[in-house]
């Protein structure tokens, strides 16, 4: 099985995550999974696009999955949030 | 070839787009493509998830593609924006 690593995309600047992915791939990891929820989903797509267009041209988007996750708040209330998983490999 | 329709996701409330997709599918369209750019990407994922979890349970996400589009501004400056295309079919 290929080595793989997960990068969680949050609210930091896009380039922080791009750097994390590029560093991992340059250290020999062949597969990186980007995970994001809610508004960070757009940023995850940006990270994938910037990595493959500007940094590592032999990276492919192997698969993209979307799902719904349930978030339970402090008072026991729950709400649904969309999530994305982008699998990059080279 | 299956009939298909495109729904462009912008800045309106999510349920507007959900309604557009549900209406099309109920009128006999078997495939709807959601297209979004930039920050609207998260909303496109929300639309896909809400349609299949709450409204039409036999809808599948057939494919998801991401890309980069170049936007040329008024003064000839250009910038890149990420885009997503989510193909829903039943």
N, CA and C atoms of all chains as a GROMACS GRO file, in nm:
protein
  540
    1UNK      N    1   0.083  -0.120   0.000
    1UNK     CA    2   0.000   0.000   0.000
    1UNK      C    3   0.087   0.125   0.000
    2UNK      N    4   0.043   0.225  -0.071
    2UNK     CA    5   0.120   0.349  -0.078
    2UNK      C    6   0.116   0.422   0.056
    3UNK      N    7   0.226   0.486   0.088
    3UNK     CA    8   0.229   0.571   0.206
    3UNK      C    9   0.133   0.686   0.186
    4UNK      N   10   0.060   0.724   0.288
    4UNK     CA   11  -0.028   0.840   0.270
    4UNK      C   12  -0.034   0.927   0.394
    5UNK      N   13  -0.067   1.052   0.370
    5UNK     CA   14  -0.072   1.149   0.479
    5UNK      C   15  -0.192   1.238   0.462
    6UNK      N   16  -0.246   1.282   0.573
    6UNK     CA   17  -0.364   1.368   0.569
    6UNK      C   18  -0.327   1.511   0.606
    7UNK      N   19  -0.373   1.607   0.527
    7UNK     CA   20  -0.356   1.748   0.560
    7UNK      C   21  -0.495   1.806   0.582
    8UNK      N   22  -0.522   1.854   0.703
    8UNK     CA   23  -0.651   1.916   0.733
    8UNK      C   24  -0.647   2.063   0.696
    9UNK      N   25  -0.740   2.106   0.612
    9UNK     CA   26  -0.743   2.245   0.566
    9UNK      C   27  -0.835   2.326   0.657
   10UNK      N   28  -0.781   2.431   0.717
   10UNK     CA   29  -0.861   2.518   0.804
   10UNK      C   30  -0.861   2.660   0.753
   11UNK      N   31  -0.844   2.754   0.844
   11UNK     CA   32  -0.856   2.895   0.806
   11UNK      C   33  -0.725   2.969   0.787
   12UNK      N   34  -0.615   2.897   0.786
   12UNK     CA   35  -0.488   2.964   0.762
   12UNK      C   36  -0.472   3.001   0.614
   13UNK      N   37  -0.373   3.083   0.581
   13UNK     CA   38  -0.354   3.117   0.439
   13UNK      C   39  -0.327   2.993   0.354
   14UNK      N   40  -0.376   2.998   0.231
   14UNK     CA   41  -0.366   2.883   0.139
   14UNK      C   42  -0.222   2.832   0.129
   15UNK      N   43  -0.126   2.924   0.122
   15UNK     CA   44   0.011   2.881   0.096
   15UNK      C   45   0.069   2.796   0.210
   16UNK      N   46   0.019   2.814   0.333
   16UNK     CA   47   0.063   2.728   0.443
   16UNK      C   48   0.036   2.580   0.410
   17UNK      N   49  -0.084   2.555   0.358
   17UNK     CA   50  -0.122   2.418   0.328
   17UNK      C   51  -0.050   2.366   0.204
   18UNK      N   52  -0.032   2.456   0.106
   18UNK     CA   53   0.043   2.417  -0.014
   18UNK      C   54   0.182   2.371   0.026
   19UNK      N   55   0.245   2.450   0.114
   19UNK     CA   56   0.380   2.416   0.160
   19UNK      C   57   0.381   2.281   0.232
   20UNK      N   58   0.279   2.256   0.314
   20UNK     CA   59   0.271   2.128   0.387
   20UNK      C   60   0.265   2.010   0.289
   21UNK      N   61   0.185   2.026   0.185
   21UNK     CA   62   0.170   1.918   0.086
   21UNK      C   63   0.300   1.898   0.008
   22UNK      N   64   0.357   2.009  -0.038
   22UNK     CA   65   0.480   2.002  -0.119
   22UNK      C   66   0.593   1.940  -0.037
   23UNK      N   67   0.604   1.980   0.090
   23UNK     CA   68   0.707   1.925   0.178
   23UNK      C   69   0.691   1.774   0.193
   24UNK      N   70   0.569   1.730   0.216
   24UNK     CA   71   0.545   1.586   0.231
   24UNK      C   72   0.580   1.510   0.104
   25UNK      N   73   0.536   1.564  -0.008
   25UNK     CA   74   0.561   1.493  -0.134
   25UNK      C   75   0.710   1.488  -0.166
   26UNK      N   76   0.780   1.597  -0.134
   26UNK     CA   77   0.924   1.598  -0.160
   26UNK      C   78   1.000   1.507  -0.065
   27UNK      N   79   0.938   1.472   0.048
   27UNK     CA   80   1.006   1.382   0.142
   27UNK      C   81   0.975   1.235   0.111
   28UNK      N   82   0.908   1.210   0.001
   28UNK     CA   83   0.889   1.072  -0.043
   28UNK      C   84   0.749   1.016  -0.027
   29UNK      N   85   0.657   1.094   0.032
   29UNK     CA   86   0.518   1.048   0.043
   29UNK      C   87   0.456   1.052  -0.097
   30UNK      N   88   0.387   0.945  -0.136
   30UNK     CA   89   0.334   0.943  -0.272
   30UNK      C   90   0.187   0.983  -0.277
   31UNK      N   91   0.123   0.986  -0.160
   31UNK     CA   92  -0.019   1.020  -0.160
   31UNK      C   93  -0.052   1.110  -0.041
   32UNK      N   94  -0.119   1.222  -0.069
   32UNK     CA   95  -0.160   1.313   0.037
   32UNK      C   96  -0.311   1.334   0.023
   33UNK      N   97  -0.381   1.327   0.136
   33UNK     CA   98  -0.525   1.348   0.135
   33UNK      C   99  -0.555   1.482   0.200
   34UNK      N  100  -0.625   1.569   0.127
   34UNK     CA  101  -0.668   1.698   0.182
   34UNK      C  102  -0.809   1.681   0.236
   35UNK      N  103  -0.830   1.722   0.361
   35UNK     CA  104  -0.964   1.715   0.418
   35UNK      C  105  -1.008   1.853   0.464
   36UNK      N  106  -1.132   1.888   0.434
   36UNK     CA  107  -1.184   2.019   0.473
   36UNK      C  108  -1.333   2.011   0.497
   37UNK      N  109  -1.383   2.102   0.579
   37UNK     CA  110  -1.526   2.109   0.606
   37UNK      C  111  -1.575   2.252   0.588
   38UNK      N  112  -1.703   2.265   0.556
   38UNK     CA  113  -1.766   2.396   0.548
   38UNK      C  114  -1.696   2.489   0.449
   39UNK      N  115  -1.674   2.612   0.496
   39UNK     CA  116  -1.616   2.713   0.406
   39UNK      C  117  -1.473   2.682   0.363
   40UNK      N  118  -1.404   2.597   0.438
   40UNK     CA  119  -1.267   2.564   0.402
   40UNK      C  120  -1.260   2.475   0.278
   41UNK      N  121  -1.376   2.426   0.233
   41UNK     CA  122  -1.379   2.339   0.114
   41UNK      C  123  -1.318   2.411  -0.008
   42UNK      N  124  -1.356   2.538  -0.026
   42UNK     CA  125  -1.301   2.614  -0.141
   42UNK      C  126  -1.149   2.622  -0.130
   43UNK      N  127  -1.101   2.641  -0.007
   43UNK     CA  128  -0.956   2.652   0.012
   43UNK      C  129  -0.886   2.520  -0.020
   44UNK      N  130  -0.950   2.409   0.012
   44UNK     CA  131  -0.891   2.278  -0.020
   44UNK      C  132  -0.874   2.261  -0.171
   45UNK      N  133  -0.974   2.308  -0.245
   45UNK     CA  134  -0.965   2.301  -0.392
   45UNK      C  135  -0.851   2.391  -0.441
   46UNK      N  136  -0.839   2.510  -0.382
   46UNK     CA  137  -0.728   2.599  -0.417
   46UNK      C  138  -0.593   2.531  -0.393
   47UNK      N  139  -0.580   2.466  -0.277
   47UNK     CA  140  -0.453   2.399  -0.244
   47UNK      C  141  -0.420   2.294  -0.348
   48UNK      N  142  -0.518   2.211  -0.381
   48UNK     CA  143  -0.494   2.105  -0.481
   48UNK      C  144  -0.452   2.165  -0.615
   49UNK      N  145  -0.521   2.270  -0.658
   49UNK     CA  146  -0.491   2.332  -0.788
   49UNK      C  147  -0.354   2.398  -0.789
   50UNK      N  148  -0.319   2.466  -0.680
   50UNK     CA  149  -0.189   2.535  -0.676
   50UNK      C  150  -0.075   2.434  -0.672
   51UNK      N  151  -0.093   2.326  -0.595
   51UNK     CA  152   0.013   2.223  -0.588
   51UNK      C  153   0.039   2.166  -0.727
   52UNK      N  154  -0.066   2.130  -0.797
   52UNK     CA  155  -0.041   2.062  -0.925
   52UNK      C  156  -0.007   2.157  -1.039
   53UNK      N  157  -0.055   2.281  -1.033
   53UNK     CA  158  -0.023   2.374  -1.142
   53UNK      C  159   0.109   2.447  -1.125
   54UNK      N  160   0.146   2.474  -1.000
   54UNK     CA  161   0.263   2.558  -0.980
   54UNK      C  162   0.383   2.486  -0.920
   55UNK      N  163   0.359   2.376  -0.849
   55UNK     CA  164   0.472   2.317  -0.777
   55UNK      C  165   0.513   2.178  -0.825
   56UNK      N  166   0.420   2.085  -0.827
   56UNK     CA  167   0.458   1.948  -0.863
   56UNK      C  168   0.369   1.903  -0.977
   57UNK      N  169   0.424   1.909  -1.098
   57UNK     CA  170   0.338   1.888  -1.214
   57UNK      C  171   0.295   1.743  -1.235
   58UNK      N  172   0.366   1.648  -1.171
   58UNK     CA  173   0.324   1.509  -1.190
   58UNK      C  174   0.226   1.462  -1.082
   59UNK      N  175   0.167   1.556  -1.011
   59UNK     CA  176   0.064   1.519  -0.914
   59UNK      C  177  -0.072   1.512  -0.983
   60UNK      N  178  -0.146   1.405  -0.955
   60UNK     CA  179  -0.280   1.391  -1.009
   60UNK      C  180  -0.383   1.394  -0.896
   61UNK      N  181  -0.502   1.444  -0.930
   61UNK     CA  182  -0.614   1.430  -0.837
   61UNK      C  183  -0.671   1.291  -0.862
   62UNK      N  184  -0.649   1.202  -0.766
   62UNK     CA  185  -0.688   1.063  -0.785
   62UNK      C  186  -0.838   1.044  -0.761
   63UNK      N  187  -0.890   1.110  -0.659
   63UNK     CA  188  -1.034   1.102  -0.634
   63UNK      C  189  -1.078   1.219  -0.547
   64UNK      N  190  -1.205   1.253  -0.560
   64UNK     CA  191  -1.264   1.358  -0.476
   64UNK      C  192  -1.394   1.302  -0.421
   65UNK      N  193  -1.409   1.305  -0.290
   65UNK     CA  194  -1.533   1.259  -0.228
   65UNK      C  195  -1.594   1.370  -0.145
   66UNK      N  196  -1.725   1.378  -0.150
   66UNK     CA  197  -1.794   1.474  -0.063
   66UNK      C  198  -1.886   1.398   0.031
   67UNK      N  199  -1.911   1.455   0.147
   67UNK     CA  200  -1.996   1.389   0.246
   67UNK      C  201  -2.056   1.493   0.340
   68UNK      N  202  -2.140   1.446   0.430
   68UNK     CA  203  -2.199   1.534   0.530
   68UNK      C  204  -2.157   1.485   0.668
   69UNK      N  205  -2.109   1.577   0.751
   69UNK     CA  206  -2.072   1.539   0.887
   69UNK      C  207  -2.162   1.613   0.986
   70UNK      N  208  -2.190   1.545   1.097
   70UNK     CA  209  -2.275   1.604   1.198
   70UNK      C  210  -2.186   1.663   1.308
   71UNK      N  211  -2.207   1.789   1.336
   71UNK     CA  212  -2.130   1.856   1.440
   71UNK      C  213  -2.220   1.874   1.562
   72UNK      N  214  -2.179   1.825   1.677
   72UNK     CA  215  -2.258   1.843   1.798
   72UNK      C  216  -2.198   1.958   1.878
   73UNK      N  217  -2.281   2.059   1.902
   73UNK     CA  218  -2.236   2.178   1.976
   73UNK      C  219  -2.232   2.155   2.126
   74UNK      N  220  -2.190   2.258   2.199
   74UNK     CA  221  -2.177   2.248   2.345
   74UNK      C  222  -2.308   2.217   2.415
   75UNK      N  223  -2.417   2.270   2.363
   75UNK     CA  224  -2.545   2.249   2.430
   75UNK      C  225  -2.620   2.128   2.375
   76UNK      N  226  -2.552   2.041   2.308
   76UNK     CA  227  -2.615   1.920   2.258
   76UNK      C  228  -2.688   1.938   2.127
   77UNK      N  229  -2.691   2.063   2.077
   77UNK     CA  230  -2.754   2.084   1.947
   77UNK      C  231  -2.661   2.030   1.838
   78UNK      N  232  -2.720   1.982   1.730
   78UNK     CA  233  -2.634   1.931   1.623
   78UNK      C  234  -2.666   2.000   1.493
   79UNK      N  235  -2.565   2.015   1.410
   79UNK     CA  236  -2.589   2.071   1.278
   79UNK      C  237  -2.504   1.996   1.178
   80UNK      N  238  -2.547   2.002   1.054
   80UNK     CA  239  -2.475   1.929   0.950
   80UNK      C  240  -2.380   2.022   0.876
   81UNK      N  241  -2.266   1.967   0.839
   81UNK     CA  242  -2.170   2.045   0.761
   81UNK      C  243  -2.117   1.955   0.649
   82UNK      N  244  -2.098   2.015   0.532
   82UNK     CA  245  -2.043   1.938   0.420
   82UNK      C  246  -1.893   1.922   0.435
   83UNK      N  247  -1.841   1.814   0.382
   83UNK     CA  248  -1.698   1.789   0.390
   83UNK      C  249  -1.647   1.740   0.255
   84UNK      N  250  -1.518   1.762   0.231
   84UNK     CA  251  -1.457   1.714   0.107
   84UNK      C  252  -1.326   1.643   0.138
   85UNK      N  253  -1.294   1.547   0.055
   85UNK     CA  254  -1.169   1.473   0.070
   85UNK      C  255  -1.107   1.465  -0.068
   86UNK      N  256  -0.993   1.529  -0.085
   86UNK     CA  257  -0.926   1.530  -0.216
   86UNK      C  258  -0.798   1.448  -0.204
   87UNK      N  259  -0.788   1.344  -0.284
   87UNK     CA  260  -0.673   1.255  -0.279
   87UNK      C  261  -0.574   1.291  -0.390
   88UNK      N  262  -0.457   1.336  -0.350
   88UNK     CA  263  -0.353   1.372  -0.448
   88UNK      C  264  -0.248   1.263  -0.449
   89UNK      N  265  -0.206   1.222  -0.568
   89UNK     CA  266  -0.098   1.122  -0.570
   89UNK      C  267  -0.006   1.146  -0.688
   90UNK      N  268   0.115   1.092  -0.677
   90UNK     CA  269   0.208   1.104  -0.789
   90UNK      C  270   0.278   0.972  -0.811
   91UNK      N  271  -2.767   0.966  -2.551
   91UNK     CA  272  -2.702   1.041  -2.444
   91UNK      C  273  -2.807   1.095  -2.346
   92UNK      N  274  -2.773   1.093  -2.221
   92UNK     CA  275  -2.866   1.142  -2.120
   92UNK      C  276  -2.883   1.293  -2.133
   93UNK      N  277  -3.006   1.336  -2.105
   93UNK     CA  278  -3.034   1.480  -2.100
   93UNK      C  279  -2.956   1.540  -1.984
   94UNK      N  280  -2.900   1.657  -2.000
   94UNK     CA  281  -2.831   1.717  -1.886
   94UNK      C  282  -2.851   1.867  -1.880
   95UNK      N  283  -2.840   1.918  -1.759
   95UNK     CA  284  -2.862   2.059  -1.736
   95UNK      C  285  -2.756   2.112  -1.642
   96UNK      N  286  -2.721   2.238  -1.660
   96UNK     CA  287  -2.618   2.297  -1.575
   96UNK      C  288  -2.682   2.398  -1.480
   97UNK      N  289  -2.645   2.390  -1.352
   97UNK     CA  290  -2.687   2.490  -1.254
   97UNK      C  291  -2.561   2.561  -1.205
   98UNK      N  292  -2.555   2.692  -1.228
   98UNK     CA  293  -2.440   2.770  -1.181
   98UNK      C  294  -2.465   2.816  -1.038
   99UNK      N  295  -2.374   2.784  -0.948
   99UNK     CA  296  -2.390   2.819  -0.807
   99UNK      C  297  -2.320   2.952  -0.781
  100UNK      N  298  -2.396   3.050  -0.731
  100UNK     CA  299  -2.340   3.181  -0.699
  100UNK      C  300  -2.359   3.212  -0.552
  101UNK      N  301  -2.398   3.336  -0.523
  101UNK     CA  302  -2.406   3.380  -0.384
  101UNK      C  303  -2.545   3.381  -0.323
  102UNK      N  304  -2.642   3.325  -0.393
  102UNK     CA  305  -2.776   3.319  -0.336
  102UNK      C  306  -2.782   3.212  -0.226
  103UNK      N  307  -2.892   3.211  -0.149
  103UNK     CA  308  -2.904   3.107  -0.044
  103UNK      C  309  -2.901   2.966  -0.105
  104UNK      N  310  -2.844   2.874  -0.030
  104UNK     CA  311  -2.827   2.736  -0.077
  104UNK      C  312  -2.958   2.676  -0.127
  105UNK      N  313  -3.068   2.702  -0.054
  105UNK     CA  314  -3.193   2.636  -0.090
  105UNK      C  315  -3.246   2.678  -0.227
  106UNK      N  316  -3.210   2.797  -0.274
  106UNK     CA  317  -3.250   2.836  -0.410
  106UNK      C  318  -3.196   2.737  -0.513
  107UNK      N  319  -3.069   2.700  -0.495
  107UNK     CA  320  -3.006   2.608  -0.592
  107UNK      C  321  -3.057   2.466  -0.573
  108UNK      N  322  -3.082   2.428  -0.446
  108UNK     CA  323  -3.137   2.295  -0.420
  108UNK      C  324  -3.271   2.282  -0.493
  109UNK      N  325  -3.353   2.386  -0.481
  109UNK     CA  326  -3.484   2.385  -0.546
  109UNK      C  327  -3.470   2.374  -0.698
  110UNK      N  328  -3.373   2.445  -0.754
  110UNK     CA  329  -3.350   2.440  -0.900
  110UNK      C  330  -3.316   2.297  -0.943
  111UNK      N  331  -3.230   2.231  -0.866
  111UNK     CA  332  -3.189   2.095  -0.902
  111UNK      C  333  -3.306   1.998  -0.888
  112UNK      N  334  -3.376   2.009  -0.774
  112UNK     CA  335  -3.488   1.918  -0.749
  112UNK      C  336  -3.596   1.934  -0.855
  113UNK      N  337  -3.625   2.060  -0.893
  113UNK     CA  338  -3.726   2.087  -0.995
  113UNK      C  339  -3.687   2.023  -1.128
  114UNK      N  340  -3.561   2.040  -1.165
  114UNK     CA  341  -3.516   1.981  -1.292
  114UNK      C  342  -3.525   1.830  -1.289
  115UNK      N  343  -3.480   1.770  -1.179
  115UNK     CA  344  -3.482   1.623  -1.173
  115UNK      C  345  -3.625   1.569  -1.173
  116UNK      N  346  -3.717   1.642  -1.108
  116UNK     CA  347  -3.855   1.597  -1.105
  116UNK      C  348  -3.925   1.616  -1.239
  117UNK      N  349  -3.866   1.702  -1.325
  117UNK     CA  350  -3.927   1.722  -1.457
  117UNK      C  351  -3.870   1.625  -1.559
  118UNK      N  352  -3.788   1.530  -1.514
  118UNK     CA  353  -3.743   1.424  -1.604
  118UNK      C  354  -3.598   1.431  -1.646
  119UNK      N  355  -3.527   1.536  -1.607
  119UNK     CA  356  -3.384   1.544  -1.638
  119UNK      C  357  -3.311   1.440  -1.552
  120UNK      N  358  -3.222   1.363  -1.614
  120UNK     CA  359  -3.156   1.257  -1.537
  120UNK      C  360  -3.018   1.298  -1.488
  121UNK      N  361  -2.967   1.408  -1.543
  121UNK     CA  362  -2.833   1.448  -1.501
  121UNK      C  363  -2.826   1.600  -1.488
  122UNK      N  364  -2.777   1.647  -1.374
  122UNK     CA  365  -2.761   1.790  -1.351
  122UNK      C  366  -2.615   1.815  -1.312
  123UNK      N  367  -2.555   1.918  -1.373
  123UNK     CA  368  -2.417   1.952  -1.340
  123UNK      C  369  -2.415   2.082  -1.260
  124UNK      N  370  -2.354   2.077  -1.142
  124UNK     CA  371  -2.338   2.198  -1.061
  124UNK      C  372  -2.203   2.257  -1.091
  125UNK      N  373  -2.198   2.386  -1.123
  125UNK     CA  374  -2.071   2.454  -1.148
  125UNK      C  375  -2.055   2.571  -1.054
  126UNK      N  376  -1.936   2.584  -0.997
  126UNK     CA  377  -1.910   2.694  -0.906
  126UNK      C  378  -1.765   2.734  -0.913
  127UNK      N  379  -1.738   2.860  -0.875
  127UNK     CA  380  -1.601   2.911  -0.872
  127UNK      C  381  -1.574   2.976  -0.738
  128UNK      N  382  -1.448   2.979  -0.699
  128UNK     CA  383  -1.407   3.051  -0.578
  128UNK      C  384  -1.483   3.006  -0.454
  129UNK      N  385  -1.529   3.105  -0.377
  129UNK     CA  386  -1.594   3.074  -0.250
  129UNK      C  387  -1.725   2.999  -0.264
  130UNK      N  388  -1.785   3.007  -0.383
  130UNK     CA  389  -1.912   2.936  -0.404
  130UNK      C  390  -1.893   2.785  -0.411
  131UNK      N  391  -1.768   2.741  -0.416
  131UNK     CA  392  -1.740   2.597  -0.424
  131UNK      C  393  -1.800   2.523  -0.304
  132UNK      N  394  -1.783   2.578  -0.183
  132UNK     CA  395  -1.839   2.514  -0.064
  132UNK      C  396  -1.991   2.502  -0.076
  133UNK      N  397  -2.052   2.606  -0.131
  133UNK     CA  398  -2.197   2.605  -0.146
  133UNK      C  399  -2.242   2.497  -0.245
  134UNK      N  400  -2.163   2.476  -0.350
  134UNK     CA  401  -2.197   2.372  -0.448
  134UNK      C  402  -2.197   2.234  -0.382
  135UNK      N  403  -2.100   2.212  -0.292
  135UNK     CA  404  -2.094   2.085  -0.220
  135UNK      C  405  -2.216   2.072  -0.128
  136UNK      N  406  -2.253   2.182  -0.062
  136UNK     CA  407  -2.374   2.182   0.022
  136UNK      C  408  -2.497   2.143  -0.060
  137UNK      N  409  -2.511   2.204  -0.178
  137UNK     CA  410  -2.626   2.176  -0.264
  137UNK      C  411  -2.633   2.028  -0.298
  138UNK      N  412  -2.520   1.972  -0.340
  138UNK     CA  413  -2.517   1.830  -0.377
  138UNK      C  414  -2.556   1.742  -0.258
  139UNK      N  415  -2.501   1.774  -0.141
  139UNK     CA  416  -2.529   1.693  -0.022
  139UNK      C  417  -2.675   1.704   0.022
  140UNK      N  418  -2.729   1.826   0.016
  140UNK     CA  419  -2.868   1.843   0.060
  140UNK      C  420  -2.964   1.774  -0.037
  141UNK      N  421  -2.936   1.785  -0.167
  141UNK     CA  422  -3.024   1.720  -0.265
  141UNK      C  423  -3.026   1.569  -0.241
  142UNK      N  424  -2.911   1.509  -0.222
  142UNK     CA  425  -2.914   1.362  -0.213
  142UNK      C  426  -2.952   1.311  -0.074
  143UNK      N  427  -2.927   1.390   0.030
  143UNK     CA  428  -2.963   1.341   0.164
  143UNK      C  429  -3.107   1.373   0.203
  144UNK      N  430  -3.159   1.485   0.154
  144UNK     CA  431  -3.290   1.526   0.203
  144UNK      C  432  -3.401   1.519   0.100
  145UNK      N  433  -3.366   1.524  -0.029
  145UNK     CA  434  -3.473   1.534  -0.126
  145UNK      C  435  -3.486   1.414  -0.220
  146UNK      N  436  -3.380   1.380  -0.289
  146UNK     CA  437  -3.391   1.271  -0.387
  146UNK      C  438  -3.286   1.167  -0.354
  147UNK      N  439  -3.329   1.059  -0.289
  147UNK     CA  440  -3.231   0.965  -0.234
  147UNK      C  441  -3.163   0.880  -0.341
  148UNK      N  442  -3.223   0.871  -0.461
  148UNK     CA  443  -3.158   0.790  -0.564
  148UNK      C  444  -3.063   0.871  -0.653
  149UNK      N  445  -3.028   0.988  -0.608
  149UNK     CA  446  -2.929   1.069  -0.683
  149UNK      C  447  -2.788   1.030  -0.638
  150UNK      N  448  -2.702   1.010  -0.736
  150UNK     CA  449  -2.562   0.980  -0.705
  150UNK      C  450  -2.471   1.092  -0.754
  151UNK      N  451  -2.360   1.110  -0.685
  151UNK     CA  452  -2.257   1.198  -0.736
  151UNK      C  453  -2.175   1.114  -0.834
  152UNK      N  454  -2.190   1.144  -0.961
  152UNK     CA  455  -2.128   1.061  -1.064
  152UNK      C  456  -1.980   1.096  -1.079
  153UNK      N  457  -1.949   1.225  -1.076
  153UNK     CA  458  -1.809   1.265  -1.083
  153UNK      C  459  -1.792   1.405  -1.028
  154UNK      N  460  -1.672   1.434  -0.981
  154UNK     CA  461  -1.638   1.568  -0.934
  154UNK      C  462  -1.506   1.607  -0.999
  155UNK      N  463  -1.506   1.721  -1.065
  155UNK     CA  464  -1.381   1.768  -1.127
  155UNK      C  465  -1.346   1.905  -1.074
  156UNK      N  466  -1.216   1.927  -1.053
  156UNK     CA  467  -1.173   2.061  -1.014
  156UNK      C  468  -1.078   2.115  -1.120
  157UNK      N  469  -1.075   2.246  -1.132
  157UNK     CA  470  -0.989   2.307  -1.234
  157UNK      C  471  -0.955   2.450  -1.193
  158UNK      N  472  -0.874   2.514  -1.274
  158UNK     CA  473  -0.840   2.654  -1.249
  158UNK      C  474  -0.885   2.735  -1.369
  159UNK      N  475  -0.953   2.847  -1.342
  159UNK     CA  476  -0.996   2.934  -1.451
  159UNK      C  477  -0.928   3.070  -1.436
  160UNK      N  478  -0.899   3.130  -1.550
  160UNK     CA  479  -0.834   3.260  -1.547
  160UNK      C  480  -0.940   3.368  -1.566
  161UNK      N  481  -0.942   3.462  -1.474
  161UNK     CA  482  -1.039   3.572  -1.482
  161UNK      C  483  -0.962   3.696  -1.526
  162UNK      N  484  -1.007   3.758  -1.634
  162UNK     CA  485  -0.941   3.881  -1.678
  162UNK      C  486  -1.025   4.000  -1.633
  163UNK      N  487  -0.963   4.087  -1.555
  163UNK     CA  488  -1.034   4.204  -1.501
  163UNK      C  489  -1.047   4.317  -1.601
  164UNK      N  490  -1.110   4.425  -1.559
  164UNK     CA  491  -1.135   4.539  -1.647
  164UNK      C  492  -1.008   4.602  -1.702
  165UNK      N  493  -0.904   4.604  -1.618
  165UNK     CA  494  -0.781   4.671  -1.661
  165UNK      C  495  -0.682   4.575  -1.727
  166UNK      N  496  -0.731   4.458  -1.766
  166UNK     CA  497  -0.645   4.363  -1.834
  166UNK      C  498  -0.563   4.276  -1.741
  167UNK      N  499  -0.576   4.302  -1.610
  167UNK     CA  500  -0.507   4.215  -1.515
  167UNK      C  501  -0.580   4.081  -1.509
  168UNK      N  502  -0.505   3.975  -1.485
  168UNK     CA  503  -0.572   3.847  -1.476
  168UNK      C  504  -0.540   3.779  -1.344
  169UNK      N  505  -0.635   3.702  -1.295
  169UNK     CA  506  -0.609   3.626  -1.173
  169UNK      C  507  -0.672   3.488  -1.189
  170UNK      N  508  -0.620   3.394  -1.112
  170UNK     CA  509  -0.671   3.258  -1.123
  170UNK      C  510  -0.772   3.229  -1.014
  171UNK      N  511  -0.871   3.151  -1.050
  171UNK     CA  512  -0.971   3.111  -0.951
  171UNK      C  513  -0.999   2.962  -0.971
  172UNK      N  514  -1.017   2.893  -0.859
  172UNK     CA  515  -1.048   2.750  -0.867
  172UNK      C  516  -1.195   2.730  -0.902
  173UNK      N  517  -1.223   2.619  -0.966
  173UNK     CA  518  -1.360   2.589  -1.005
  173UNK      C  519  -1.390   2.443  -0.977
  174UNK      N  520  -1.518   2.413  -0.958
  174UNK     CA  521  -1.558   2.274  -0.936
  174UNK      C  522  -1.678   2.242  -1.024
  175UNK      N  523  -1.688   2.116  -1.062
  175UNK     CA  524  -1.799   2.069  -1.143
  175UNK      C  525  -1.847   1.938  -1.080
  176UNK      N  526  -1.968   1.941  -1.028
  176UNK     CA  527  -2.021   1.821  -0.962
  176UNK      C  528  -2.134   1.766  -1.048
  177UNK      N  529  -2.120   1.643  -1.091
  177UNK     CA  530  -2.218   1.583  -1.179
  177UNK      C  531  -2.311   1.492  -1.098
  178UNK      N  532  -2.438   1.529  -1.094
  178UNK     CA  533  -2.537   1.449  -1.020
  178UNK      C  534  -2.624   1.373  -1.120
  179UNK      N  535  -2.646   1.246  -1.094
  179UNK     CA  536  -2.736   1.175  -1.185
  179UNK      C  537  -2.820   1.073  -1.110
  180UNK      N  538  -2.931   1.035  -1.172
  180UNK     CA  539  -3.014   0.932  -1.110
  180UNK      C  540  -3.057   0.832  -1.215
   0.00000   0.00000   0.00000
